[in-house]
Amino acid sequence: MPQHVPDNALNNSPLGKTQQYSEQYNPSLLYGVSRDLGRGPLGLTDNLPFTGVDIWNVYELSWLDPTGRPVAAMAELRVPVDSPCLIESKSMKLYFNSLNMTSFKDFLQVQEVISKDLSNCALAPVKVEIRESHRENIILADPLGICIDQCPFNELHAEPCPKVLTCGEEKRSEILFSRLFRSRCPVTGQPDWATLIVEYTGPVIRPDSLLEYVVSYRRHQAFHEACVEQMFLDIRQHCRPQKLQVTARFTRRGGIDINPVRSTHVDTWTNLRTPFQ
């Protein structure tokens, strides 16, 4: 069974420590981390002010068919925003590697096994879709909207600084994005890179203030999901949009990328890869 790390026990868990790769299927490698670890400091309770999903792409999925022939595939995972736990990314990598030398009957069996294991870890239903890699039609594209990365830059802050966010009196609907988002893993301290996309309707957000805010995460240590939730709350509070959606398309680690979406409204949340992914 997957293991769960309490929100106060990261330092005593195996996360961030050297571990051996398993030669056989091993769901106990999965670690669920309470979302309260990131949501508690933000004052978030069960009544979440957003909807959304965490979209994971697994590019290095492989197992053996009944004859022992390796099968190569890709998987899209969707973890619901209201799941009690997020799945720690290194444990996900170790889990998927444990499938490499294990024999399964067909794609459907693999999909069912992965969905069951990840759902047990997240404590909520996780949707899994497996695709054969050689049939996958992947479109790489920049986000729609305006890139803010060349806006005037004012100051580099040591921690997330929402007070720099400012708006004008005019109202509009637009999409702003930046390729300059960087945060740090709370377990290892390693950098995490993402394209940050803000789609909103409301008072016009000054692009230079949004850029200054995005870059203020550069030393911040938090899980991907918690960063996006904090940004959603800060933009909603300081800019007061009628509609808001914040998405971070993180670059891959160990053949896996994570893409949290937090929104005021329900959407299909298309899984579109950026060139940096």
C-alpha positions in Angstrom: 0.0 0.0 0.0 1.1 3.6 -0.6 2.4 5.4 2.5 1.3 8.8 3.8 3.5 11.5 5.3 1.8 13.6 8.0 2.0 17.4 7.4 4.6 17.7 10.2 6.9 14.8 9.3 8.7 15.6 6.1 12.1 15.7 7.8 11.6 12.2 9.2 10.3 10.7 6.0 12.4 9.0 3.3 11.7 11.9 1.0 14.9 13.5 -0.4 17.0 10.5 0.8 18.9 8.0 -1.3 16.7 5.0 -2.2 17.2 1.9 -4.2 15.3 1.3 -7.4 12.8 -1.6 -7.1 13.1 -4.4 -9.8 9.4 -5.3 -9.3 6.1 -3.6 -9.0 6.0 -1.9 -5.6 3.1 0.5 -4.8 4.5 1.0 -1.3 7.0 3.4 -2.9 4.3 6.0 -3.3 4.2 8.8 -0.6 1.1 10.9 -0.1 1.8 14.3 1.5 -1.1 16.1 3.3 -2.2 19.1 1.3 -2.6 20.9 4.7 1.2 21.3 4.7 0.8 24.0 2.0 -2.8 25.1 2.7 -2.5 25.5 6.4 -0.3 28.6 6.2 -2.6 30.1 3.6 -5.6 29.7 5.8 -7.3 27.3 3.5 -9.9 24.9 4.9 -12.2 22.3 3.3 -14.3 25.1 1.7 -11.8 25.8 -1.1 -12.1 29.1 -2.9 -11.1 27.5 -6.2 -11.6 24.4 -8.4 -9.0 22.8 -10.5 -6.8 19.8 -11.1 -3.1 18.7 -11.0 -2.2 17.3 -14.4 0.9 15.0 -14.4 2.5 13.8 -17.6 4.6 10.6 -17.4 6.9 10.3 -20.4 8.9 7.3 -19.4 6.3 4.6 -18.7 7.3 1.0 -19.5 6.5 -2.5 -18.5 6.7 -6.1 -20.0 4.0 -7.8 -22.0 3.2 -11.5 -21.2 6.0 -12.6 -23.5 8.6 -10.4 -21.7 8.8 -7.8 -24.5 9.1 -4.3 -23.2 6.2 -1.9 -23.9 6.8 1.9 -24.0 4.0 4.4 -23.4 3.1 7.7 -21.9 0.5 8.5 -19.2 -1.6 11.5 -18.3 -2.7 11.7 -14.6 -5.3 14.0 -13.2 -5.4 14.4 -9.4 -8.4 16.3 -8.1 -7.8 19.5 -6.3 -9.9 18.4 -3.3 -7.9 15.2 -2.7 -6.6 15.1 0.9 -3.1 14.3 -0.3 -0.8 15.3 -3.1 1.7 12.6 -4.4 5.3 13.4 -3.8 7.1 13.5 -7.2 10.2 11.5 -6.4 8.0 8.7 -5.0 6.0 8.8 -8.2 9.2 8.4 -10.2 10.3 5.4 -8.1 6.9 3.8 -8.4 6.8 4.1 -12.2 10.3 2.6 -12.4 9.1 -0.4 -10.4 6.8 -1.3 -13.3 9.7 -1.6 -15.8 10.5 -5.3 -15.2 6.9 -6.4 -14.3 4.7 -8.3 -16.7 1.1 -7.1 -17.3 -1.6 -8.5 -19.6 -2.4 -5.4 -21.6 -2.7 -1.6 -21.5 -6.0 -1.7 -19.6 -4.6 -3.7 -16.8 -1.7 -1.3 -16.4 -4.1 1.6 -16.4 -6.3 0.1 -13.8 -3.4 -0.8 -11.5 -1.9 2.7 -11.7 -5.3 4.4 -11.1 -5.9 2.2 -8.1 -2.5 2.8 -6.6 -2.5 6.6 -7.1 -6.0 6.9 -5.9 -5.1 5.1 -2.7 -2.2 7.5 -2.3 -4.1 10.7 -2.9 -7.1 9.4 -1.0 -9.3 10.4 -4.0 -10.0 9.1 -7.5 -7.1 9.8 -9.8 -7.9 9.6 -13.6 -5.2 7.8 -15.6 -5.0 7.7 -19.4 -2.2 5.7 -21.0 -1.2 6.4 -24.6 1.3 4.5 -26.8 4.1 7.0 -27.3 4.6 6.3 -31.1 0.9 7.3 -31.7 0.9 10.4 -29.5 0.3 13.6 -31.4 2.0 16.2 -29.1 1.6 19.8 -29.9 4.2 22.2 -28.5 3.0 25.7 -28.2 3.5 28.9 -26.2 0.4 29.9 -24.2 -2.1 32.2 -25.9 -1.8 35.7 -24.6 0.9 38.3 -23.7 4.4 37.3 -22.5 5.4 39.8 -19.7 9.0 38.8 -19.4 10.4 41.9 -21.2 8.4 44.3 -19.0 10.4 46.9 -16.9 11.7 45.1 -13.8 11.7 46.9 -10.4 13.1 44.8 -7.6 14.1 41.2 -6.7 12.4 40.2 -3.5 13.6 37.5 -1.0 10.1 36.0 -0.6 6.7 36.1 -2.4 5.6 39.7 -2.4 1.9 40.1 -3.2 1.9 43.8 -2.2 3.6 44.7 -5.5 0.5 43.6 -7.5 -1.3 46.6 -8.9 -4.3 47.2 -11.3 -5.7 50.0 -13.4 -9.3 51.2 -13.5 -10.1 49.7 -16.9 -11.6 46.2 -17.0 -10.6 43.6 -19.6 -10.3 39.8 -20.2 -6.8 38.7 -21.1 -4.1 36.1 -20.6 -0.6 37.0 -19.3 2.2 34.5 -19.0 5.8 34.3 -17.9 8.6 31.8 -18.5 10.6 33.1 -15.6 8.9 31.4 -12.7 11.3 29.5 -10.4 10.7 28.1 -6.9 12.5 25.5 -4.8 11.5 22.0 -3.7 10.8 21.9 0.0 12.4 18.5 0.3 15.6 18.8 -1.6 16.0 22.6 -2.2 16.5 22.0 -5.9 15.0 24.6 -8.3 11.7 24.0 -10.1 11.0 25.9 -13.3 7.7 26.7 -14.9 5.7 28.8 -17.4 3.2 30.7 -15.3 -0.2 31.6 -17.0 -2.7 34.0 -15.5 -6.1 34.2 -17.3 -8.5 36.7 -15.8 -11.5 39.0 -16.3 -11.5 42.2 -14.2 -9.4 45.3 -13.5 -6.4 45.3 -15.8 -3.4 43.9 -14.1 -0.2 45.9 -14.6 2.2 43.4 -16.4 5.3 44.8 -14.7 3.8 44.3 -11.3 2.8 40.7 -12.1 6.3 40.0 -13.4 7.8 41.4 -10.2 5.5 39.2 -8.2 6.2 36.1 -10.2 10.0 36.5 -9.8 9.6 37.0 -6.1 9.1 33.2 -5.8 12.7 32.6 -7.0 14.0 31.5 -3.5 10.6 30.3 -2.2 10.5 26.6 -1.0 7.1 25.0 -1.5 5.5 22.2 -3.5 4.3 23.1 -7.1 0.6 22.9 -6.0 1.1 25.1 -3.0 2.8 27.8 -5.1 -0.1 28.0 -7.5 -2.6 28.1 -4.8 -0.8 31.0 -3.1 -0.6 32.9 -6.3 -4.3 32.4 -7.0 -5.2 33.7 -3.5 -2.8 36.7 -3.8 -4.0 37.8 -7.3 -7.6 37.4 -6.2 -7.1 39.5 -3.1 -5.0 42.3 -4.6 -6.5 42.5 -8.1 -10.1 41.4 -7.4 -10.9 39.8 -10.8 -14.4 38.5 -11.6 -12.8 35.4 -13.2 -9.4 34.0 -12.5 -7.4 31.0 -13.6 -3.7 30.4 -12.6 -1.8 27.6 -14.3 1.9 26.5 -13.9 3.4 24.3 -16.5 6.5 22.9 -14.8 9.5 21.4 -16.6 9.9 17.7 -16.2 12.1 15.9 -13.6 12.8 12.2 -14.0 10.5 12.0 -17.0 7.5 13.5 -15.2 6.1 17.1 -15.3 3.4 18.5 -13.0 0.9 21.2 -14.1 -1.4 22.5 -11.3 -4.5 24.6 -12.4 -6.5 26.7 -9.9 -9.6 28.4 -11.2 -12.8 30.3 -10.2 -14.7 28.2 -12.7 -15.0 24.7 -14.0 -13.2 24.1 -17.3 -11.8 21.1 -19.4 -8.3 22.2 -18.6 -6.5 21.3 -21.8 -3.1 19.6 -21.3 -1.0 21.6 -23.8 2.8 21.4 -23.5 4.9 24.5 -23.7 8.3 24.4 -25.6 10.1 24.4 -22.3 8.5 21.1 -21.4 
